[in-house]
């Protein structure tokens, strides 16, 4: 009974952290892509 409650409370937490990590990783990737594009534009200009 205690194990079941523990699993029920831990799975949403892991899922939330996984989603948060995916969002942060996506934002970092977008930010790096934008920075790279800006650098490329400066080099071309």
Secondary structure as a PSIPRED ss2 file (coil, helix, strand):
# PSIPRED VFORMAT (PSIPRED V4.0)

   1 X C   1.000  0.000  0.000
   2 X H   0.000  1.000  0.000
   3 X H   0.000  1.000  0.000
   4 X H   0.000  1.000  0.000
   5 X H   0.000  1.000  0.000
   6 X H   0.000  1.000  0.000
   7 X H   0.000  1.000  0.000
   8 X H   0.000  1.000  0.000
   9 X H   0.000  1.000  0.000
  10 X H   0.000  1.000  0.000
  11 X H   0.000  1.000  0.000
  12 X H   0.000  1.000  0.000
  13 X H   0.000  1.000  0.000
  14 X H   0.000  1.000  0.000
  15 X H   0.000  1.000  0.000
  16 X H   0.000  1.000  0.000
  17 X H   0.000  1.000  0.000
  18 X H   0.000  1.000  0.000
  19 X H   0.000  1.000  0.000
  20 X H   0.000  1.000  0.000
  21 X H   0.000  1.000  0.000
  22 X H   0.000  1.000  0.000
  23 X H   0.000  1.000  0.000
  24 X H   0.000  1.000  0.000
  25 X H   0.000  1.000  0.000
  26 X H   0.000  1.000  0.000
  27 X H   0.000  1.000  0.000
  28 X H   0.000  1.000  0.000
  29 X H   0.000  1.000  0.000
  30 X H   0.000  1.000  0.000
  31 X H   0.000  1.000  0.000
  32 X H   0.000  1.000  0.000
  33 X H   0.000  1.000  0.000
  34 X H   0.000  1.000  0.000
  35 X H   0.000  1.000  0.000
  36 X H   0.000  1.000  0.000
  37 X H   0.000  1.000  0.000
  38 X H   0.000  1.000  0.000
  39 X H   0.000  1.000  0.000
  40 X H   0.000  1.000  0.000
  41 X H   0.000  1.000  0.000
  42 X H   0.000  1.000  0.000
  43 X H   0.000  1.000  0.000
  44 X H   0.000  1.000  0.000
  45 X C   1.000  0.000  0.000
